[in-house]
Amino acid sequence: MAKDRQRDDDYEEDDPPRRRSEQDEGIQDRPAQRRIPRRDDDDEDERRPLRRRDDDEDDDDDRPRRRRSAGLIPYKNGWALAGYYCGMGGLIVILGSIALAMYMVPRPPAVIGILMFVGGGILALLSVIFGGIGIAYANKNPDAKGMAHAIIGLVLGVLEILGLIVLLILGLSIARRF
């Protein structure tokens, strides 16, 4: 029988039971807390903290920390990112201008063509420049990564420039017929 009962000093002491007063009636009952066995009285100071530490408290910690986006976004290679974003932005401007021009089929305004060739062309050119610089930077600094972003920016820029040249030739040939 003594083996079935657990020793009292294996557990933390609970508060003594108290009677409910009229003040407590408005308060909902809390779930019962589990009793946690104690290891040893000497280990009280070495207990694990119950709350997470704030970022401000980690200033003296020199351990390297992994960023969650480190594998996806090459934050150390800004050139590759700039090339990638310029390529995507140029693609959005060019495709958006084409869609808007097709919506206004009979006579699209000249502003749409200017937006497509100037805005999209400048972004495509910047994409090629930044993508090339990003590739060179990634080759010099293997820690920087971002080779894929730089290549995508470079390829998008070249394809956008070629697409704009084709659209310009088609547009000029159609304009001569009318």
N, C-alpha and C positions, 0 to 999 in steps of 0.2 A: 504494500500500500504506500509505503514511503517512496518507492521508486516512481509511482505514478504521479505523485505530486511534485511540482517543481519548486525549487528553493526560492524563497522570497528575495534573496539578495542577487538573483540573476536578472532581475528586472528593475527598471526605474520606478521610483515611488510615484504614485498617483496622488493627486490632491484628495483630501478627505471628502467624502460625499457631503453635500449640503442640501438643505431643503429649498424647495422652490418658493420664491416669494412672489408677491403680486407684481413686482417690477419685471420678473422674468417671463411672465405669461405672454408678453408680446413678442418675445424673441423665439425664433424657431430653434428646435433642438439641433445640435450639431452631431454629425456622425461620431461614433465612438472612435477614439484614437487607439491605434495598436500599441501594444506594449513592446518596446524594443529592448532586447537583452543587452546588458552592459558587458563590455569585454573586461575592463579592469578600471579601477578608480584612477590609476596613474595615467591612463590614456585620454583623459578628458580634454587636455590641452591640445592633443594631436588629432582631434576630430576633424572630419572633412567639413568645410563650410556649407551651409545650407542654401546659400544664394550664389548666383553667378557674379563673378567679378566684373566691374565696369571696365570699359576700355581705358579709362583714365588711370586705372590702377596698374595696367600692364606696361607702363612706360619703362620700368626698369627691367622688364623681361626681354632678353636678347634672343630668345629662341625664334627661329624663322617660322612665320605663319603662312599657310597656304591661303590664297584668295580663291573664292568660289569660282570666279570667272577666269582664272588664270589659264585654264585649258582652252577656253573658247575665244576670248578676246585678247589679242596681243597688246596689252597695255604698255609694254616696253618699246614697241616699234610703232611710233606715231605716224611715220611715213606710210607704212602699210595700211594702217587704219584710214588715213586721209585718202589714199588711192582707192580703197574699197568703197568708202562713203561717197566720194565724188563719182565713181562709176555707177553706183546704185542711184544716186541723185540724178545723174545725167540720163540714165535709163528711164526713170520716172518722168522727167521733163519731156523727153522725146516721145515716149509712148503716150503720155497724157496729151501732148500737142497733136499727135496724129489722131487720137480718139476725139478730141475736141473739133478738129478740122473735119472729120468724117461726120460728126453730129451736125455740123453746119455745111452740109454737102454743096448746095447750089453755089454759094459764094462765101467761103471762109474769109474772115478778115486777115489782113497782112500781119497783124500783131501775132497771130498764132505761128506763122512761118518764122517771124523774127525771133520769137521765144524759143522755137524748136532749134533753129540753126545757131543762134547766138548763145542762149542759155545752155542748151544741151551740148553744143560744140565746145564751149569753154569748160564745162564740167568734164567732158570726155577727154579733152586735152590735159586738164589737171590730173585726171585719173591715170593717164599714161605716164605723166611725169612723176607723180607721187608713187605710183606702183613700181616704176624702175628704181627710184631712190630706196623704196622699202625693200626691194629684193637685194640691192647692194648692202643695205644696212643689216639685213638678216644674215647675209653671207659673212659679213665681218664680225657680227656679234651673235653667235649661236644661242646665247641666253635670251636674246630679244624675241626670238620666234617670229611669227607673223608672215612667213613665206607664202602661205596659202592666200591670205588676205591680199598681199601685194600682187600675186599672180592674177587673182580674180580681178583686182582693180585694173591691172595692165590689159588683160584680155578684154574686159568690158569696154575700156576706153578705146581700144583699137576697133572693136566691133561697132561701137557707136559712131566712130569717125567714118568707117566704111559705109555704114548704113546711111549716114547723113549725106555722103557723097552720092550714093545711089539715089536717094530721094531728091537731091538737087538736080541730078541729070534727068530723072523721070519728070520732075516738075517743069524743067526748062523745055523738054521735048513736047510735053502736053501743051504748054503755053504757046509754043510756036505754031501749033496746029490751029489754034483759035485766034 
